[in-house]
């Protein structure tokens, strides 16, 4: 996905089946050359593998079946630590841009437990 603030910068997300981890790659030349900027901890389940990702306000949101993984992008040092909502028993809702929603609106689509839902 392209960085909306600099279209020369592209991010690519990949999951490694052998090592059970997630990698984030960055290109500063529209995808001609790539550098790995982040590698996650090892996950014991493929349910942490991202099926959708969004780049918004300097953060990468990776949607998984176990929750949303968030990477903070730092222009000088790559991508910071991973945060997950795993074990979230409250059913936190996220909008399609990856932001937590405290007051859901009827007719809107949200993500909960890694799945898209429609609030009626």
Secondary structure, 3 states (H helix, E strand, C coil): CEECCEEEEEEEEEEECCCCEEEEEEECCCCCCCEEEEECCCCCCHHHCCCEEEEECCEEEEEECCEEEEEEEECCCEEEEEECCCCCCCCCEECCCCCEECCCCCCCEEEECCEEEECC
